[in-house]
Amino acid sequence: MTSKKNGAKRNSEFIGNKLPEILEVIKSSRETLLANLILLGEIPAETFHEERRNQALINRFSELGLLNTSIDEMHNGVGLLAGSEGHSNILIVAHSDTVFSETRDHALTISPDEVSGPGVADNSLGVATLATLPDILKKLNIHLKNNLILMGSSRSLGKGNIKGLKFFLDNNKLPIKAGLCVEGVELGRISHVSMGMLRGEIVCKIPAEKEWSGFGNESAIMTLNEMINKINEIPIPRKPRCSIILGRIEGGTDPNKKALKAKLGFEVRSESSEAVEEIGFLLEEAVAEIRSQTKDQITLEIFAKRSPGGIQFTHPLVRNARNILEHLDIVPRYNPSTSELGGLIDEGIPALTIGLTQSKLLELETEVIEIEPVYKGLAQLVALILMIDGGYADEH
């Protein structure tokens, strides 16, 4: 027990001594980071359409001298910063897709304190960090022993179901020591476990004869409303923690026309695989009941499913992440993740998801991030890479 305590103390001292220098160099890289954010963030990258953004990313990797820069069949953008020994690899991944379509104006606005625009928080800042990190390490004169794999992953959100990362892990032959998933927000986040998850869509369609009926309330939107009421009746246990998130509704084309079709996007989350399965079953039952009552066409499609898992709170990687944040005067927040972390966990790779900055406003139409906190977010990332490279985050 004494040796572990002394080791933790040495780690803390190492972090405390190194962070001031890291912060100063990162602050001097402000313009580089913002330039990369504009370059990459203004390229539309809706899920399944990330190729242009990731091509621009690997172009930056090539300019910075990274090796093996490539776009794979899933349009992941990958580059490798060679280590002095190169026996193992540290994977830094940021999902490059956003929820915004190519028809949306992707112009970003930079003010002295903030950056605003579609997808800037989720996750253009994360992708810009990949493009800036090699320059920061060079300025710090940091030469890692392990290779650093930088990856803009595709097909992460919604129906993408982290297929980009899964494809890379299935086909990558390089041994990965640990992984860090980089998200734009929120600073202080330490996600070391992945939630059990079920993501899908309920689609309601009304028969053609109802479309031409001039009277009555028949409408796919009304049917969807009945569906939502039924979902709200599903009992949600407190333990294990569970939730049903109704995240997106679409329906109708014009106020004076009956909606022929309406969609409800949802996500079930739980700490328990059994709870996810049970709620999924109850959703199927709810769909069947409303279908029988309305005689409308209602379908339930599941396009993403994950089991809970992760590393323990006592794992050295979590402990070091906590130490770093405390040295930066940031209170850690331990939130489970449903993103790329799950793919790394499935492969038995110790990993965390971390956030880079604070958001003043995060909505579908507008995302705004604060610039000043990014310095500490990047300092956390660099310090974690150093700890992993030095073996301080190894479980044994």
C-alpha positions as CSV (number, residue, x, y, z in Angstrom):
1,M,0.0,0.0,0.0
2,T,2.9,2.4,0.8
3,S,4.5,2.0,-2.6
4,K,1.1,2.8,-4.3
5,K,0.8,5.9,-2.1
6,N,4.3,7.0,-2.9
7,G,3.8,6.4,-6.6
8,A,0.6,8.5,-6.6
9,K,2.5,11.3,-4.8
10,R,5.4,11.2,-7.4
11,N,2.8,11.3,-10.2
12,S,1.1,14.3,-8.6
13,E,4.5,16.1,-8.2
14,F,5.3,15.4,-11.9
15,I,2.0,16.8,-13.0
16,G,2.2,19.9,-10.8
17,N,5.7,20.7,-12.1
18,K,4.9,20.2,-15.8
19,L,1.5,21.9,-16.1
20,P,2.6,25.6,-15.9
21,E,4.9,25.1,-18.9
22,I,2.3,23.2,-20.8
23,L,-0.3,25.9,-20.2
24,E,2.1,28.7,-21.4
25,V,2.9,26.9,-24.6
26,I,-0.8,26.1,-25.3
27,K,-1.7,29.8,-24.8
28,S,0.9,30.7,-27.4
29,S,-0.8,28.3,-29.8
30,R,-4.1,30.1,-29.7
31,E,-4.0,31.3,-33.3
32,T,-3.0,27.9,-34.6
33,L,-5.9,26.3,-32.8
34,L,-8.4,28.8,-34.0
35,A,-7.1,28.6,-37.6
36,N,-7.5,24.8,-37.5
37,L,-11.0,25.2,-36.0
38,I,-12.0,27.5,-38.9
39,L,-10.4,25.3,-41.5
40,L,-12.1,22.1,-40.3
41,G,-15.2,23.4,-38.6
42,E,-16.5,25.2,-41.7
43,I,-16.4,22.0,-43.8
44,P,-19.8,20.3,-43.5
45,A,-19.5,16.8,-42.0
46,E,-23.0,15.3,-41.4
47,T,-22.9,11.7,-40.3
48,F,-21.9,9.5,-43.3
49,H,-20.5,12.5,-45.1
50,E,-17.3,13.2,-43.3
51,E,-14.8,12.5,-46.1
52,R,-14.1,16.2,-47.0
53,R,-13.4,17.2,-43.4
54,N,-11.2,14.2,-42.7
55,Q,-9.3,14.7,-45.9
56,A,-8.5,18.3,-44.8
57,L,-7.5,16.8,-41.4
58,I,-5.0,14.4,-42.9
59,N,-3.7,17.2,-45.2
60,R,-2.8,19.0,-42.0
61,F,-1.2,15.8,-40.6
62,S,1.0,15.5,-43.7
63,E,2.1,19.2,-43.4
64,L,3.1,18.5,-39.8
65,G,5.2,15.4,-40.7
66,L,3.0,12.7,-39.4
67,L,3.4,9.2,-40.9
68,N,0.9,6.9,-42.5
69,T,-1.7,9.6,-43.0
70,S,-4.7,8.0,-44.7
71,I,-8.5,7.9,-45.3
72,D,-9.8,4.4,-44.9
73,E,-13.0,2.8,-46.4
74,M,-15.1,4.3,-43.7
75,H,-13.6,7.8,-44.3
76,N,-11.8,7.9,-41.0
77,G,-8.8,10.3,-41.0
78,V,-5.7,8.9,-39.4
79,G,-2.1,10.0,-38.8
80,L,0.7,8.6,-36.7
81,L,3.3,10.6,-34.7
82,A,6.2,8.2,-34.3
83,G,7.5,7.5,-30.9
84,S,11.2,6.9,-30.0
85,E,10.5,3.3,-29.2
86,G,7.2,2.7,-31.0
87,H,6.5,-0.7,-29.3
88,S,2.9,0.4,-28.5
89,N,0.5,3.2,-29.4
90,I,-1.7,5.7,-27.7
91,L,-4.9,6.5,-29.6
92,I,-6.4,10.0,-29.5
93,V,-9.8,10.0,-31.2
94,A,-12.3,12.8,-31.9
95,H,-15.5,12.1,-33.9
96,S,-15.6,14.3,-37.0
97,D,-19.3,14.1,-37.8
98,T,-22.0,16.6,-36.7
99,V,-25.8,16.6,-36.8
100,F,-25.9,19.5,-39.3
101,S,-26.6,18.9,-43.0
102,E,-24.5,20.1,-45.9
103,T,-27.2,22.6,-46.8
104,R,-26.6,24.5,-43.5
105,D,-24.3,27.5,-43.5
106,H,-21.2,26.3,-41.5
107,A,-19.5,29.7,-41.1
108,L,-17.9,30.1,-37.7
109,T,-17.8,33.4,-35.9
110,I,-14.8,34.2,-33.6
111,S,-14.9,36.9,-31.0
112,P,-12.2,37.7,-28.4
113,D,-13.8,35.2,-25.9
114,E,-16.0,32.9,-27.9
115,V,-16.5,30.9,-31.1
116,S,-20.0,30.2,-32.4
117,G,-21.4,28.2,-35.2
118,P,-22.9,24.8,-36.1
119,G,-21.1,21.9,-34.6
120,V,-18.3,23.9,-33.0
121,A,-18.8,22.2,-29.7
122,D,-19.8,18.8,-30.9
123,N,-17.3,18.2,-32.3
124,S,-15.3,20.6,-34.5
125,L,-13.2,21.7,-31.5
126,G,-12.2,18.1,-30.9
127,V,-11.1,17.6,-34.5
128,A,-9.2,20.9,-34.5
129,T,-7.4,19.7,-31.4
130,L,-6.1,16.7,-33.3
131,A,-4.6,19.0,-35.9
132,T,-3.0,21.3,-33.3
133,L,-1.6,18.7,-30.9
134,P,1.5,17.8,-32.9
135,D,2.5,21.5,-33.0
136,I,2.0,21.8,-29.2
137,L,4.1,18.7,-28.5
138,K,6.9,20.1,-30.8
139,K,6.9,23.4,-29.0
140,L,7.1,21.6,-25.6
141,N,10.0,19.5,-27.0
142,I,8.1,16.4,-26.0
143,H,9.3,13.2,-27.6
144,L,7.1,10.3,-26.7
145,K,8.3,6.7,-26.4
146,N,5.0,5.3,-27.8
147,N,3.5,6.2,-31.1
148,L,0.6,8.6,-31.0
149,I,-2.3,7.7,-33.3
150,L,-4.5,10.7,-34.1
151,M,-7.9,9.9,-35.6
152,G,-10.9,11.8,-36.8
153,S,-13.5,9.0,-36.6
154,S,-16.5,8.9,-39.0
155,R,-20.0,7.6,-38.5
156,S,-20.2,8.2,-34.8
157,L,-23.5,9.9,-34.2
158,G,-27.1,8.6,-34.6
159,K,-27.3,5.8,-37.1
160,G,-23.6,6.0,-37.5
161,N,-23.3,3.9,-34.3
162,I,-19.5,4.6,-34.0
163,K,-19.0,2.4,-37.1
164,G,-15.9,4.4,-38.1
165,L,-14.0,3.6,-34.9
166,K,-15.2,0.0,-34.8
167,F,-13.9,-0.5,-38.4
168,F,-10.6,0.9,-37.4
169,L,-10.2,-1.2,-34.3
170,D,-11.3,-4.4,-36.2
171,N,-8.7,-3.8,-38.9
172,N,-5.9,-2.1,-37.0
173,K,-2.9,-4.5,-36.2
174,L,-1.0,-2.0,-34.0
175,P,-1.2,-2.7,-30.2
176,I,-3.0,0.1,-28.4
177,K,-1.8,0.9,-24.9
178,A,-4.7,3.3,-24.0
179,G,-7.2,5.6,-25.7
180,L,-8.5,9.1,-25.1
181,C,-11.8,10.3,-26.7
182,V,-11.8,14.1,-27.1
183,E,-15.1,16.0,-27.0
184,G,-15.5,19.8,-27.3
185,V,-17.5,20.0,-24.0
186,E,-17.6,19.9,-21.1
187,L,-14.3,20.7,-19.3
188,G,-13.9,18.7,-16.2
189,R,-15.7,15.7,-17.6
190,I,-14.1,12.3,-16.9
191,S,-16.0,9.4,-18.5
192,H,-14.5,6.1,-17.6
193,V,-17.5,3.9,-18.1
194,S,-19.9,3.5,-21.0
195,M,-23.7,3.3,-20.4
196,G,-25.8,0.5,-21.7
197,M,-27.7,2.1,-24.6
198,L,-30.4,1.5,-27.2
199,R,-30.9,4.1,-29.9
200,G,-33.6,4.1,-32.4
201,E,-36.5,5.7,-34.2
202,I,-40.3,5.3,-34.2
203,V,-42.0,6.1,-37.5
204,C,-45.7,6.8,-37.8
205,K,-47.5,6.8,-41.2
206,I,-51.3,7.4,-41.8
207,P,-53.2,5.5,-44.5
208,A,-53.8,7.3,-47.8
209,E,-57.6,7.6,-47.2
210,K,-57.0,9.7,-44.1
211,E,-54.9,12.2,-46.1
212,W,-57.9,13.1,-48.2
213,S,-60.4,13.3,-45.4
214,G,-61.2,17.0,-44.9
215,F,-62.3,16.6,-41.3
216,G,-61.1,14.9,-38.1
217,N,-57.8,15.0,-36.3
218,E,-56.2,12.0,-38.0
219,S,-52.6,12.8,-38.6
220,A,-49.2,11.1,-38.2
221,I,-48.3,13.8,-35.6
222,M,-51.4,12.9,-33.6
223,T,-50.5,9.3,-33.7
224,L,-46.9,10.1,-32.6
225,N,-48.4,12.2,-29.7
226,E,-50.3,9.1,-28.6
227,M,-47.0,7.1,-28.9
228,I,-45.2,9.7,-26.7
229,N,-47.9,9.5,-24.0
230,K,-47.5,5.7,-24.0
231,I,-43.8,5.9,-23.6
232,N,-44.2,8.3,-20.7
233,E,-46.1,5.5,-18.9
234,I,-43.2,3.1,-19.0
235,P,-41.9,2.7,-15.5
236,I,-38.2,3.8,-15.2
237,P,-36.3,2.3,-12.2
238,R,-34.1,4.5,-10.0
239,K,-31.7,1.7,-9.5
240,P,-30.0,0.8,-11.7
241,R,-30.1,4.4,-13.1
242,C,-32.1,4.5,-16.4
243,S,-33.6,7.1,-18.7
244,I,-35.5,7.4,-22.0
245,I,-34.4,10.4,-24.0
246,L,-36.8,11.7,-26.6
247,G,-34.3,13.7,-28.6
248,R,-35.9,14.5,-32.0
249,I,-39.3,14.9,-33.6
250,E,-40.0,15.4,-37.3
251,G,-43.3,15.5,-39.1
252,G,-45.5,17.3,-41.6
253,T,-44.8,19.6,-44.5
254,D,-47.4,22.4,-44.3
255,P,-49.8,23.8,-41.7
256,N,-52.8,23.2,-44.0
257,K,-52.0,19.6,-44.9
258,K,-52.3,16.5,-42.7
259,A,-49.0,15.0,-41.8
260,L,-48.6,11.7,-43.6
261,K,-45.4,10.8,-41.7
262,A,-43.8,11.6,-38.3
263,K,-40.7,10.4,-36.6
264,L,-39.5,10.2,-33.1
265,G,-35.8,9.7,-32.3
266,F,-35.0,8.2,-28.9
267,E,-32.3,6.8,-26.8
268,V,-32.6,4.4,-23.8
269,R,-29.7,4.6,-21.3
270,S,-28.9,2.5,-18.3
271,E,-26.2,1.1,-16.1
272,S,-27.7,-2.3,-16.6
273,S,-27.9,-4.4,-19.8
274,E,-31.0,-6.1,-18.4
275,A,-32.7,-2.8,-17.8
276,V,-32.0,-1.7,-21.4
277,E,-33.5,-5.0,-22.7
278,E,-36.6,-4.6,-20.5
279,I,-37.2,-1.0,-21.6
280,G,-36.7,-2.1,-25.2
281,F,-39.3,-4.8,-24.8
282,L,-41.7,-2.3,-23.3
283,L,-41.2,0.1,-26.2
284,E,-42.1,-2.7,-28.6
285,E,-45.2,-3.4,-26.6
286,A,-46.2,0.3,-26.7
287,V,-45.7,0.4,-30.4
288,A,-47.9,-2.7,-30.9
289,E,-50.7,-1.2,-28.7
290,I,-50.9,2.2,-30.4
291,R,-50.7,0.5,-33.8
292,S,-53.7,-1.7,-32.8
293,Q,-55.7,1.3,-31.5
294,T,-55.1,3.7,-34.4
295,K,-54.7,1.2,-37.3
296,D,-51.9,3.4,-38.5
297,Q,-48.6,2.1,-39.7
298,I,-46.0,2.3,-36.9
299,T,-42.6,0.9,-37.0
300,L,-39.8,0.7,-34.5
301,E,-36.2,0.6,-35.8
302,I,-33.2,0.0,-33.5
303,F,-29.9,1.2,-35.1
304,A,-27.5,1.3,-32.2
305,K,-27.0,-0.9,-29.1
306,R,-24.3,-1.0,-26.5
307,S,-23.5,-2.9,-23.3
308,P,-22.3,-1.1,-20.2
309,G,-18.6,-1.4,-19.2
310,G,-15.4,0.4,-18.5
311,I,-12.5,0.8,-16.2
312,Q,-12.8,1.1,-12.4
313,F,-12.8,4.5,-10.7
314,T,-9.6,3.3,-8.9
315,H,-7.8,2.7,-12.2
316,P,-4.5,4.8,-12.5
317,L,-5.8,6.4,-15.7
318,V,-8.8,7.8,-13.9
319,R,-6.8,8.8,-10.8
320,N,-4.3,10.7,-13.0
321,A,-7.1,12.4,-14.9
322,R,-8.5,13.5,-11.5
323,N,-5.1,14.7,-10.3
324,I,-4.5,16.8,-13.4
325,L,-7.9,18.5,-13.1
326,E,-7.3,19.3,-9.5
327,H,-4.0,20.9,-10.3
328,L,-5.8,22.9,-12.9
329,D,-8.4,24.0,-10.2
330,I,-11.2,22.2,-12.0
331,V,-13.7,20.0,-10.2
332,P,-14.0,16.6,-11.9
333,R,-17.4,15.4,-13.1
334,Y,-17.8,11.7,-13.7
335,N,-20.4,11.2,-16.4
336,P,-21.0,7.9,-18.3
337,S,-20.5,8.1,-22.0
338,T,-22.4,6.6,-25.0
339,S,-19.8,7.6,-27.6
340,E,-16.5,6.3,-28.9
341,L,-15.6,5.2,-25.4
342,G,-17.8,2.1,-25.8
343,G,-15.9,0.9,-28.9
344,L,-12.6,1.0,-27.0
345,I,-14.1,-0.7,-23.9
346,D,-15.4,-3.5,-26.1
347,E,-11.8,-4.1,-27.3
348,G,-10.5,-4.2,-23.7
349,I,-8.6,-0.9,-24.2
350,P,-8.3,1.3,-21.1
351,A,-9.8,4.6,-22.1
352,L,-11.4,7.9,-21.0
353,T,-13.6,10.5,-22.7
354,I,-12.6,14.1,-21.7
355,G,-14.1,17.6,-22.5
356,L,-12.1,20.6,-23.6
357,T,-14.0,23.7,-22.7
358,Q,-17.3,25.3,-21.4
359,S,-20.3,26.1,-23.6
360,K,-22.4,29.1,-22.9
361,L,-25.1,27.9,-25.2
362,L,-25.6,24.5,-26.8
363,E,-28.7,24.1,-28.9
364,L,-29.6,22.5,-32.2
365,E,-29.4,25.9,-34.0
366,T,-26.4,27.5,-32.3
367,E,-23.3,26.2,-30.4
368,V,-21.0,28.6,-28.6
369,I,-17.8,27.7,-26.9
370,E,-15.5,29.7,-24.6
371,I,-11.9,30.1,-25.7
372,E,-10.1,30.7,-22.4
373,P,-11.0,27.3,-20.8
374,V,-9.7,25.5,-23.8
375,Y,-6.2,26.1,-22.6
376,K,-6.8,24.0,-19.5
377,G,-8.7,21.4,-21.5
378,L,-5.7,21.0,-23.8
379,A,-3.3,21.0,-20.9
380,Q,-5.3,18.1,-19.4
381,L,-5.0,16.2,-22.7
382,V,-1.2,16.7,-23.0
383,A,-0.6,15.8,-19.4
384,L,-2.7,12.6,-19.7
385,I,-0.7,11.7,-22.8
386,L,2.6,12.1,-20.9
387,M,1.3,10.0,-18.0
388,I,0.2,7.2,-20.3
389,D,3.5,7.4,-22.2
390,G,5.5,7.2,-19.0
391,G,3.6,4.2,-17.8
392,Y,2.0,6.0,-14.9
393,A,-1.5,5.1,-16.1
394,D,-0.8,1.3,-16.3
395,E,-3.0,-0.8,-14.1
396,H,-0.2,-3.2,-13.3
